Amino acid sequence: MKDQTIRLLEYAVRMLKKEWEKSGETKKVLETDSTEIRSMLEKINHDIKISSEAMAGEETIPFRESIEQSKRNYILLRIGRKLVKATEKAEKKGTVFSKIELDKEEAKLLAQIMKEQE
C-alpha cells in the first residue's frame, strides 16, 4: 500500500512538472531593451540563489513547500528562457528592443521579483 501511494505521488509530480513547463495564454507583453532584460535575468538569478540557500539550510522540507518551490522554479525557468530568446532574437536583428510575451503566472512572478529587488 505504501509503495503504491509513493508511486502515485511520483506520477502526480511528474505530470505537474510537465504542465508547469508549458506557458499559458499570453496576458502581458513587455517591450523592453536588452539592458533591462539583462537586469531581469540578474534579478532572477539572485532570487534563485537566495531560495536555493534557504532550501539547503533546512534539514527536511514539507511536501507542500517542496511542490510550491518546484512550481515557482519552473515558472522562473520559463521566464528565463523567454528573456534569453528575446535577447538572442534582438541581437540577430540588430535591434535593441524586444517583445516578451508572458502568461499570468510569469507576469506576476516577474513583477514580484523586480519589486522585491528594487
C-alpha positions in Angstrom: 0.0 0.0 0.0 2.8 2.4 0.9 4.7 1.6 -2.3 1.6 2.2 -4.4 1.0 5.6 -2.7 4.6 6.6 -3.3 4.3 5.6 -7.0 1.1 7.6 -7.4 2.6 10.7 -5.8 5.7 10.4 -8.0 3.4 10.1 -11.0 1.4 13.1 -9.9 4.6 15.2 -9.5 5.8 14.1 -13.0 2.5 15.2 -14.5 2.7 18.5 -12.6 6.2 19.2 -13.9 5.1 18.6 -17.5 2.2 21.0 -17.0 4.5 23.6 -15.4 6.9 23.5 -18.3 4.1 25.0 -20.6 3.3 28.6 -20.8 -0.3 29.6 -20.6 -2.2 32.1 -22.6 -0.4 35.4 -23.1 -1.7 38.0 -20.7 1.1 40.6 -20.8 3.5 41.8 -23.4 6.7 43.5 -22.2 8.5 45.8 -24.6 11.9 46.3 -23.2 15.5 46.9 -24.2 18.5 44.5 -23.9 19.9 46.3 -20.8 16.6 45.8 -18.9 16.4 42.1 -20.0 19.9 41.6 -18.6 18.8 43.3 -15.4 15.8 41.0 -15.2 18.0 37.9 -15.7 20.4 39.1 -12.9 17.5 39.6 -10.5 16.1 36.1 -11.4 19.5 34.6 -10.8 19.8 36.4 -7.5 16.3 35.2 -6.5 17.2 31.6 -7.4 20.4 31.8 -5.4 18.6 33.1 -2.3 15.9 30.4 -2.4 18.5 27.7 -3.0 20.5 28.8 0.0 17.3 28.9 2.1 16.3 25.4 1.0 19.8 24.0 1.5 19.8 25.2 5.1 16.7 23.1 6.0 17.0 19.5 7.0 13.5 18.5 6.0 11.3 20.4 3.6 7.5 19.9 4.0 5.9 18.3 0.9 3.6 21.2 0.2 6.5 23.7 0.4 8.6 21.5 -1.9 5.8 21.4 -4.5 5.3 25.2 -4.3 9.0 25.8 -4.7 9.2 23.4 -7.7 6.3 25.2 -9.4 8.0 28.5 -8.8 11.3 27.2 -10.2 9.5 26.0 -13.4 7.9 29.4 -13.8 11.3 31.1 -13.4 12.8 28.7 -15.9 10.1 29.7 -18.5 10.7 33.4 -17.9 14.5 32.9 -18.2 14.1 31.0 -21.5 11.9 33.8 -22.9 14.3 36.5 -21.8 17.3 34.7 -23.3 15.4 34.0 -26.5 14.3 37.7 -26.8 17.9 38.8 -26.3 19.2 36.4 -29.0 16.5 37.4 -31.4 17.2 41.2 -30.9 20.9 40.6 -31.4 20.3 38.7 -34.7 18.1 41.5 -35.9 20.5 44.2 -34.7 17.8 45.9 -32.6 17.8 47.0 -29.0 14.2 46.4 -28.1 12.3 43.1 -27.7 8.8 42.0 -27.1 8.3 39.3 -24.4 5.0 37.5 -24.1 4.2 36.4 -20.5 1.3 34.4 -19.2 -0.4 35.3 -15.9 1.9 33.4 -13.6 5.1 34.6 -15.4 4.0 38.2 -15.3 3.0 38.0 -11.7 6.2 36.4 -10.5 8.5 38.6 -12.6 6.7 41.7 -11.2 7.1 40.4 -7.7 10.9 39.7 -8.2 11.5 43.1 -9.8 9.7 44.8 -7.0 11.4 42.9 -4.2 14.9 43.7 -5.6 14.5 47.4 -6.3 
